[in-house]
Amino acid sequence: MMRANLNFIYFPPDTCLVTNFRFKTLEFLEHSKYVVAIIEKMGKMFAPLKYDMNGNINKITATYKKDEIGHLYLEDMVLTEQAAGGTVTVDALQWLRRGLHFLAKFFECILEDIDQGGNQQSLVPFLKIAYETVLQRYHGWMGGQLFNVMCRFAPNRRGLYKILASGNTYNEEHVVAGMRVFKTNLLDCINHLITFYRDHSLENEAVV
């Protein structure tokens, strides 16, 4: 697993996490918790996302603990539930994936701005792109209004970098390098789950 020189949590699609194109459930959950820890440091704006993701992690964990051997792999656990007519874990993983995707898209927008020579301090435009791309289609009017209110509490770019460098001497180059690895690895995991849900007709497009 590649690491930059800072206290940054990655979501690695390495051999510890993925075996024969399946996720080990426990490792997937642990890495998801690390991502939530990053989100928590970002402040009030991300609190609803943090609570939603934690709730879904807890639901998946509860199912996993019912049969830790049979549920060793995340995909097997989901398909077992689907075959039994259940939806709790299927829905929880879907929403957890969407939360992870929102954060990955947000980081991707920042990195694209950097690559284009930009240095926009306000992160609100990037948050809006991530929201419109990943979550907006599943949210009703109220969800959209809540997101607009939350944007008022978003940190600026420098503030975000300092959050991600927590516990280390602030170095923008190192933070950006970490963001690149994190974003790439996380999107690999997300795309795997998107394909899995599509192939097994698991995706629920309902608006909440």
Salt bridges, closest charged atoms under 4 A:
GLU30 OE2 - LYS33 NZ 3.37
GLU40 OE2 - LYS50 NZ 3.64
GLU75 OE2 - HIS192 NE2 2.64
ASP76 OD2 - ARG22 NH1 2.69
GLU108 OE1 - LYS105 NZ 3.04
ASP113 OD2 - ARG157 NH2 2.35
ASP115 OD1 - ARG180 NH2 2.58
ASP199 OD1 - ARG198 NE 3.37
GLU203 OE2 - ARG97 NH2 2.76
GLU203 OE2 - ARG98 NH2 2.93
